[in-house]
Amino acid sequence: MIKVPLTVRGAELLKQELQRLKSEERPAVIAAIAEARSHGDLSENAEYDAAKEKQAFVEGRIAELEGKLANAQIIDPLELDAEGRVVFGATVELMDLESEEAVRYQIVGDDEADIKEGKVSVNSPIARALIGKEAGDVAEVMAPGGIREYEVLDVHYI
């Protein structure tokens, strides 16, 4: 099985979602199916079809989350000692050399990525370009608008 890299926070968020799906969503869907069944003929019952569709989605998401958590490789950025190099879980301060704008990103797993929160997927072009770099290095990132250059200002393990 392929290991799924997650930060401690990302693993906790997946566990919380899994718990919510099992304790709230699943029982609600079961109740909706029972209610729709009580209305009689299932062949023309849109409520029943919608409830069954939602049940399939919820059960699929539960299976997906259980699989990811079972194969998770949980990495705590606080315990990293990468000698100043950019690695999974690191928070990186960058300078966009074209716009001279400073940005800050944490490199996280696919499920945790949220650019609005400054979290980029380890599989994104910018993260792939940054892995292994140190403060002072310049990373070239192939972006949709062409190549962008970022200087690594600092690397934190927080």
DRENNUSE-47389 format. One line per 10 residues: number of its first residue (from 1); for each residue x, y, z of N, C-alpha, C, O. Coordinates in Angstrom, 3 decimals. Layout:
% residues N
NUM> X Y Z X Y Z X Y Z X Y Z ~ ...
//
This chain:
% residues 158
1> 0.828 -1.191 0.000 0.000 0.000 0.000 0.871 1.253 0.000 1.961 1.271 0.571 ~ 0.376 2.278 -0.639 1.083 3.545 -0.711 0.811 4.325 0.570 -0.338 4.462 0.992 ~ 1.864 4.829 1.178 1.727 5.640 2.385 1.194 7.015 2.018 1.602 7.602 1.016 ~ 0.279 7.522 2.835 -0.318 8.837 2.625 0.305 9.784 3.649 0.036 9.655 4.844 ~ 1.134 10.736 3.205 1.744 11.649 4.182 0.722 12.648 4.717 -0.020 13.267 3.955 ~ 0.696 12.792 6.033 -0.200 13.729 6.705 0.544 14.394 7.844 1.397 13.780 8.486 ~ 0.216 15.653 8.091 0.721 16.280 9.306 -0.166 15.813 10.450 -1.229 15.239 10.213 ~ 0.254 16.050 11.675 -0.531 15.670 12.841 -1.905 16.343 12.771 -2.927 15.708 13.033 ~ -1.920 17.625 12.419 -3.180 18.384 12.321 -4.074 17.811 11.226 -5.284 17.692 11.419 ~ -3.501 17.458 10.095 -4.280 16.883 8.994 -4.907 15.556 9.368 -6.060 15.292 9.026
11> -4.153 14.712 10.075 -4.684 13.429 10.528 -5.837 13.645 11.496 -6.842 12.936 11.439 ~ -5.695 14.615 12.376 -6.757 14.915 13.344 -8.018 15.390 12.631 -9.122 14.997 13.010 ~ -7.875 16.225 11.611 -9.041 16.704 10.862 -9.742 15.557 10.139 -10.972 15.518 10.095 ~ -8.981 14.627 9.575 -9.593 13.469 8.912 -10.319 12.589 9.919 -11.405 12.087 9.629 ~ -9.737 12.396 11.097 -10.390 11.604 12.148 -11.695 12.260 12.590 -12.693 11.574 12.809 ~ -11.690 13.583 12.720 -12.906 14.299 13.114 -13.993 14.154 12.049 -15.160 13.941 12.377 ~ -13.611 14.271 10.774 -14.592 14.109 9.703 -15.155 12.692 9.700 -16.359 12.501 9.530 ~ -14.291 11.703 9.887 -14.729 10.306 9.931 -15.708 10.089 11.083 -16.743 9.446 10.907 ~ -15.387 10.616 12.245 -16.270 10.480 13.397 -17.625 11.128 13.126 -18.665 10.563 13.464 ~ -17.613 12.317 12.516 -18.872 13.018 12.202 -19.706 12.215 11.208 -20.921 12.098 11.366
21> -19.061 11.666 10.194 -19.786 10.873 9.209 -20.429 9.643 9.847 -21.572 9.301 9.541 ~ -19.692 8.986 10.731 -20.200 7.763 11.357 -21.282 8.052 12.403 -22.259 7.310 12.505 ~ -21.115 9.112 13.168 -22.036 9.360 14.274 -23.220 10.259 13.914 -24.245 10.213 14.593 ~ -23.106 11.074 12.865 -24.184 11.997 12.513 -24.776 11.706 11.137 -25.982 11.495 11.007 ~ -23.924 11.695 10.112 -24.416 11.556 8.741 -25.020 10.181 8.466 -26.111 10.086 7.905 ~ -24.321 9.121 8.857 -24.806 7.771 8.589 -26.177 7.533 9.228 -27.090 7.084 8.536 ~ -26.358 7.822 10.538 -27.693 7.621 11.138 -28.775 8.494 10.476 -29.917 8.057 10.330 ~ -28.422 9.716 10.082 -29.397 10.591 9.441 -29.847 10.019 8.094 -31.027 10.096 7.750 ~ -28.925 9.456 7.346 -29.260 8.866 6.052 -30.122 7.623 6.243 -31.080 7.408 5.501 ~ -29.785 6.814 7.228 -30.577 5.608 7.503 -32.011 6.001 7.863 -32.964 5.369 7.409
31> -32.158 7.037 8.672 -33.492 7.516 9.043 -34.243 8.044 7.818 -35.446 7.820 7.686 ~ -33.541 8.741 6.925 -34.173 9.273 5.715 -34.640 8.146 4.801 -35.702 8.243 4.186 ~ -33.858 7.087 4.710 -34.247 5.932 3.889 -35.484 5.272 4.491 -36.420 4.933 3.766 ~ -35.496 5.089 5.795 -36.647 4.478 6.465 -37.899 5.333 6.263 -38.979 4.800 6.008 ~ -37.758 6.645 6.375 -38.886 7.556 6.163 -39.404 7.443 4.735 -40.613 7.369 4.516 ~ -38.493 7.429 3.763 -38.895 7.338 2.361 -39.565 5.999 2.067 -40.505 5.942 1.275 ~ -39.098 4.932 2.688 -39.701 3.606 2.491 -41.137 3.578 2.999 -41.992 2.892 2.440 ~ -41.385 4.320 4.050 -42.728 4.311 4.641 -43.760 4.962 3.726 -44.961 4.826 3.959 ~ -43.311 5.666 2.693 -44.235 6.321 1.774 -44.735 5.376 0.683 -45.520 5.784 -0.173 ~ -44.296 4.138 0.703 -44.838 3.159 -0.238 -43.932 2.867 -1.405 -42.733 2.645 -1.235
41> -44.513 2.868 -2.611 -43.862 2.455 -3.849 -42.484 3.102 -4.022 -42.372 4.320 -4.161 ~ -41.436 2.268 -4.012 -40.069 2.775 -4.112 -39.658 3.088 -5.550 -38.707 3.837 -5.771 ~ -40.362 2.524 -6.522 -39.955 2.719 -7.916 -40.153 4.163 -8.383 -39.458 4.610 -9.296 ~ -41.077 4.891 -7.782 -41.309 6.279 -8.170 -41.108 7.224 -6.995 -41.763 8.263 -6.907 ~ -40.210 6.864 -6.101 -40.019 7.639 -4.876 -38.700 8.408 -4.956 -37.632 7.842 -4.721 ~ -38.777 9.698 -5.288 -37.571 10.521 -5.439 -36.838 10.690 -4.116 -35.609 10.749 -4.100 ~ -37.560 10.769 -3.018 -36.923 10.906 -1.696 -36.065 9.685 -1.396 -34.958 9.806 -0.872 ~ -36.588 8.504 -1.734 -35.845 7.266 -1.499 -34.576 7.249 -2.356 -33.497 6.913 -1.866 ~ -34.708 7.610 -3.632 -33.549 7.634 -4.529 -32.485 8.610 -4.033 -31.294 8.301 -4.057 ~ -32.920 9.796 -3.581 -31.974 10.796 -3.077 -31.278 10.298 -1.813 -30.074 10.490 -1.645
51> -32.041 9.658 -0.926 -31.458 9.137 0.320 -30.461 8.015 0.029 -29.407 7.946 0.660 ~ -30.782 7.151 -0.908 -29.863 6.065 -1.272 -28.587 6.625 -1.903 -27.492 6.117 -1.661 ~ -28.739 7.680 -2.718 -27.577 8.308 -3.339 -26.676 8.937 -2.273 -25.452 8.813 -2.329 ~ -27.296 9.611 -1.307 -26.521 10.220 -0.225 -25.844 9.135 0.607 -24.704 9.305 1.040 ~ -26.540 8.020 0.832 -25.951 6.924 1.593 -24.712 6.391 0.877 -23.701 6.108 1.520 ~ -24.779 6.253 -0.421 -23.628 5.770 -1.194 -22.455 6.737 -1.061 -21.309 6.312 -0.914 ~ -22.743 8.035 -1.113 -21.684 9.031 -0.958 -21.054 8.952 0.429 -19.829 8.933 0.552 ~ -21.883 8.905 1.478 -21.381 8.867 2.855 -20.546 7.610 3.087 -19.454 7.681 3.651 ~ -21.056 6.468 2.654 -20.320 5.211 2.849 -19.009 5.207 2.059 -17.999 4.683 2.529 ~ -19.027 5.791 0.866 -17.798 5.887 0.067 -16.766 6.773 0.739 -15.579 6.448 0.756
61> -17.216 7.895 1.294 -16.289 8.814 1.983 -15.741 8.166 3.247 -14.561 8.329 3.557 ~ -16.575 7.435 3.980 -16.106 6.728 5.176 -15.016 5.738 4.788 -13.969 5.686 5.434 ~ -15.249 4.958 3.750 -14.249 3.979 3.300 -12.962 4.670 2.865 -11.867 4.195 3.167 ~ -13.091 5.801 2.152 -11.916 6.544 1.699 -11.098 7.055 2.890 -9.875 6.919 2.912 ~ -11.780 7.642 3.879 -11.081 8.174 5.052 -10.426 7.055 5.861 -9.292 7.201 6.316 ~ -11.127 5.949 6.040 -10.546 4.824 6.781 -9.300 4.302 6.075 -8.313 3.958 6.725 ~ -9.344 4.244 4.752 -8.186 3.793 3.988 -7.009 4.748 4.113 -5.869 4.316 4.285 ~ -7.283 6.045 4.027 -6.211 7.036 4.152 -5.595 7.002 5.538 -4.374 7.066 5.678 ~ -6.429 6.901 6.561 -5.902 6.879 7.928 -5.136 5.587 8.209 -4.147 5.597 8.941 ~ -5.590 4.479 7.630 -4.891 3.209 7.821 -3.509 3.239 7.168 -2.578 2.592 7.648
71> -3.380 3.989 6.079 -2.112 4.066 5.350 -1.360 5.363 5.611 -0.417 5.696 4.893 ~ -1.774 6.086 6.628 -1.167 7.387 6.897 0.237 7.260 7.469 0.527 6.400 8.301 ~ 1.084 8.141 6.994 2.405 8.322 7.575 2.341 9.710 8.202 2.494 10.723 7.519 ~ 2.113 9.741 9.509 1.903 11.005 10.204 3.253 11.617 10.562 4.092 10.993 11.213 ~ 3.432 12.854 10.118 4.699 13.555 10.315 4.437 14.799 11.154 3.606 15.637 10.803 ~ 5.151 14.904 12.256 5.023 16.063 13.142 6.142 17.048 12.804 7.315 16.757 13.041 ~ 5.785 18.217 12.250 6.817 19.198 11.882 7.703 19.606 13.063 8.867 19.957 12.870 ~ 7.159 19.561 14.280 7.945 19.940 15.458 9.097 18.976 15.726 10.084 19.342 16.364 ~ 8.971 17.746 15.237 10.000 16.736 15.478 10.987 16.609 14.323 11.888 15.771 14.364 ~ 10.820 17.435 13.294 11.714 17.362 12.139 13.054 18.022 12.448 13.120 19.042 13.134
81> 14.108 17.424 11.933 15.423 18.042 11.978 16.033 17.834 10.600 16.840 16.929 10.388 ~ 15.631 18.687 9.676 16.081 18.554 8.297 17.213 19.516 7.979 17.518 19.770 6.813 ~ 17.833 20.049 9.023 19.000 20.916 8.881 18.730 22.106 7.961 19.585 22.484 7.160 ~ 17.540 22.693 8.079 17.220 23.884 7.312 16.722 23.641 5.906 16.475 24.594 5.167 ~ 16.567 22.373 5.513 16.065 22.063 4.175 14.534 22.036 4.173 13.905 21.768 5.197 ~ 13.958 22.311 3.027 12.506 22.229 2.862 12.124 20.761 2.713 12.606 20.067 1.818 ~ 11.249 20.302 3.606 10.746 18.927 3.587 9.240 18.964 3.850 8.678 20.019 4.145 ~ 8.600 17.810 3.739 7.174 17.708 4.055 6.932 18.211 5.477 7.657 17.847 6.403 ~ 5.923 19.038 5.640 5.577 19.571 6.954 6.237 20.903 7.270 5.797 21.604 8.181 ~ 7.277 21.265 6.541 7.987 22.518 6.806 7.148 23.712 6.372 6.351 23.624 5.438
91> 7.341 24.823 7.062 6.736 26.093 6.672 7.847 26.932 6.055 8.912 27.106 6.649 ~ 7.589 27.448 4.864 8.622 28.112 4.079 8.222 29.563 3.806 7.107 29.852 3.372 ~ 9.163 30.460 4.075 8.965 31.863 3.713 9.706 32.101 2.409 10.892 31.796 2.284 ~ 8.976 32.656 1.429 9.517 32.831 0.090 9.379 34.274 -0.370 8.547 35.032 0.129 ~ 10.214 34.630 -1.330 10.111 35.921 -1.992 9.912 35.636 -3.478 10.759 35.017 -4.123 ~ 8.796 36.090 -4.004 8.552 35.986 -5.438 9.478 37.004 -6.095 9.297 38.207 -5.909 ~ 10.457 36.549 -6.853 11.473 37.442 -7.405 10.928 38.389 -8.457 11.528 39.436 -8.701 ~ 9.814 38.059 -9.083 9.243 38.945 -10.097 8.447 40.074 -9.444 8.640 41.244 -9.774 ~ 7.558 39.722 -8.522 6.695 40.736 -7.908 7.267 41.288 -6.599 6.754 42.264 -6.053 ~ 8.327 40.657 -6.105 8.954 41.005 -4.825 7.951 40.912 -3.669 8.038 41.652 -2.689
101> 7.017 40.002 -3.809 6.009 39.755 -2.775 6.464 38.581 -1.912 6.879 37.544 -2.430 ~ 6.381 38.753 -0.589 6.730 37.671 0.331 5.501 36.801 0.566 4.395 37.305 0.761 ~ 5.709 35.497 0.544 4.628 34.542 0.809 5.127 33.497 1.794 6.330 33.299 1.962 ~ 4.176 32.833 2.441 4.514 31.813 3.432 3.609 30.611 3.188 2.386 30.746 3.157 ~ 4.208 29.437 3.014 3.460 28.214 2.762 3.951 27.100 3.680 5.128 27.028 4.032 ~ 3.005 26.228 4.057 3.383 24.984 4.714 3.134 23.876 3.709 2.106 23.869 3.031 ~ 4.063 22.945 3.608 3.925 21.828 2.677 3.228 20.690 3.414 3.733 20.162 4.404 ~ 2.046 20.326 2.898 1.187 19.353 3.567 0.724 18.283 2.587 1.060 18.330 1.403 ~ -0.049 17.317 3.082 -0.606 16.264 2.241 -1.724 16.789 1.357 -2.224 17.894 1.569 ~ -2.115 16.000 0.371 -3.144 16.408 -0.585 -4.454 16.797 0.100 -5.089 17.775 -0.293
111> -4.861 16.042 1.118 -6.133 16.298 1.781 -6.119 17.547 2.645 -7.178 18.075 2.985 ~ -4.950 18.020 3.000 -4.835 19.178 3.884 -4.659 20.486 3.116 -4.831 21.565 3.682 ~ -4.323 20.396 1.846 -3.982 21.578 1.068 -5.136 22.578 1.034 -6.284 22.214 0.780 ~ -4.811 23.835 1.293 -5.773 24.936 1.246 -4.967 26.215 1.059 -4.395 26.737 2.016 ~ -4.922 26.713 -0.153 -4.067 27.859 -0.471 -4.468 29.082 0.343 -3.616 29.912 0.660 ~ -5.752 29.210 0.688 -6.207 30.352 1.485 -5.586 30.348 2.882 -5.403 31.398 3.497 ~ -5.264 29.143 3.372 -4.615 29.015 4.677 -3.098 28.916 4.555 -2.405 28.732 5.556 ~ -2.579 29.038 3.336 -1.140 28.964 3.127 -0.607 27.541 3.193 0.549 27.325 3.557 ~ -1.447 26.568 2.841 -1.031 25.163 2.861 -1.068 24.627 1.438 -2.114 24.616 0.790 ~ 0.092 24.184 0.963 0.181 23.664 -0.402 0.490 22.175 -0.363 1.227 21.695 0.499
121> -0.086 21.463 -1.312 0.110 20.018 -1.406 1.561 19.689 -1.739 2.211 20.385 -2.519 ~ 2.048 18.624 -1.137 3.407 18.153 -1.419 3.549 17.775 -2.890 4.661 17.721 -3.416 ~ 2.423 17.512 -3.555 2.450 17.140 -4.971 2.259 18.324 -5.915 2.235 18.143 -7.132 ~ 2.124 19.532 -5.371 1.950 20.717 -6.215 3.286 21.096 -6.850 4.345 20.742 -6.333 ~ 3.234 21.814 -7.966 4.487 22.230 -8.631 5.399 23.048 -7.709 6.616 22.866 -7.730 ~ 4.825 23.945 -6.902 5.674 24.781 -6.048 6.352 23.934 -4.968 7.536 24.124 -4.687 ~ 5.615 23.006 -4.364 6.221 22.165 -3.330 7.304 21.264 -3.918 8.365 21.095 -3.318 ~ 7.041 20.693 -5.078 8.045 19.824 -5.711 9.318 20.603 -6.025 10.422 20.071 -5.919 ~ 9.155 21.875 -6.416 10.331 22.700 -6.724 11.084 23.088 -5.453 12.295 23.305 -5.497 ~ 10.386 23.178 -4.324 11.012 23.637 -3.082 11.679 22.529 -2.273 12.627 22.793 -1.533
131> 11.202 21.297 -2.403 11.739 20.197 -1.594 13.254 20.117 -1.768 13.769 20.070 -2.885 ~ 13.949 20.101 -0.638 15.401 19.984 -0.639 16.141 21.316 -0.656 17.352 21.355 -0.437 ~ 15.431 22.396 -0.910 16.073 23.711 -0.945 16.321 24.219 0.475 15.712 23.741 1.431 ~ 17.223 25.196 0.599 17.562 25.822 1.880 17.422 27.330 1.735 17.264 27.839 0.625 ~ 17.478 28.039 2.842 17.427 29.503 2.813 18.524 30.021 1.882 19.669 29.577 1.957 ~ 18.169 30.956 1.012 19.110 31.518 0.047 19.015 30.883 -1.326 19.448 31.482 -2.310 ~ 18.453 29.670 -1.418 18.293 28.999 -2.708 17.143 29.623 -3.495 16.227 30.212 -2.920 ~ 17.208 29.487 -4.809 16.138 29.953 -5.680 15.502 28.728 -6.331 16.187 27.855 -6.864 ~ 14.166 28.689 -6.272 13.421 27.581 -6.878 12.670 28.092 -8.093 12.022 29.137 -8.038 ~ 12.758 27.354 -9.187 12.007 27.688 -10.388 10.761 26.819 -10.415 10.840 25.592 -10.346
141> 9.601 27.476 -10.517 8.323 26.776 -10.481 7.626 26.961 -11.814 7.463 28.085 -12.290 ~ 7.212 25.845 -12.420 6.471 25.921 -13.667 5.016 26.188 -13.316 4.304 25.284 -12.878 ~ 4.574 27.422 -13.506 3.205 27.844 -13.210 2.433 27.959 -14.521 3.034 27.988 -15.595 ~ 1.108 28.026 -14.439 0.321 28.152 -15.680 0.737 29.356 -16.540 0.638 29.301 -17.766 ~ 1.198 30.431 -15.909 1.614 31.610 -16.661 3.075 31.596 -17.075 3.581 32.587 -17.601 ~ 3.753 30.489 -16.846 5.167 30.389 -17.188 6.010 30.140 -15.948 5.472 29.895 -14.869 ~ 7.311 30.199 -16.094 8.218 29.909 -14.983 8.254 31.083 -14.010 8.434 32.233 -14.411 ~ 8.079 30.775 -12.720 8.173 31.771 -11.642 9.374 31.385 -10.784 9.642 30.201 -10.575 ~ 10.086 32.377 -10.297 11.234 32.120 -9.432 10.941 32.625 -8.027 10.462 33.743 -7.837 ~ 11.240 31.779 -7.049 11.059 32.113 -5.646 12.374 31.909 -4.913 13.037 30.887 -5.088
151> 12.750 32.881 -4.094 13.917 32.725 -3.239 13.428 32.251 -1.876 12.484 32.809 -1.317 ~ 14.078 31.220 -1.349 13.738 30.712 -0.023 14.367 31.651 1.000 15.590 31.767 1.081 ~ 13.516 32.320 1.782 14.022 33.239 2.800 14.305 32.528 4.114 15.317 32.780 4.768 ~ 13.387 31.629 4.493 13.557 30.912 5.769 12.721 29.648 5.758 11.715 29.559 5.054 ~ 13.147 28.671 6.545 12.434 27.389 6.664 12.189 27.160 8.157 13.108 27.231 8.973 ~ 10.917 26.884 8.493 10.554 26.648 9.897 9.915 25.264 10.012 9.297 24.771 9.069 ~ 10.071 24.661 11.159 9.458 23.380 11.466 8.511 23.602 12.636 8.830 23.279 13.780 ~ 7.338 24.158 12.332 6.381 24.508 13.386 5.050 23.784 13.210 4.136 23.969 14.014
//
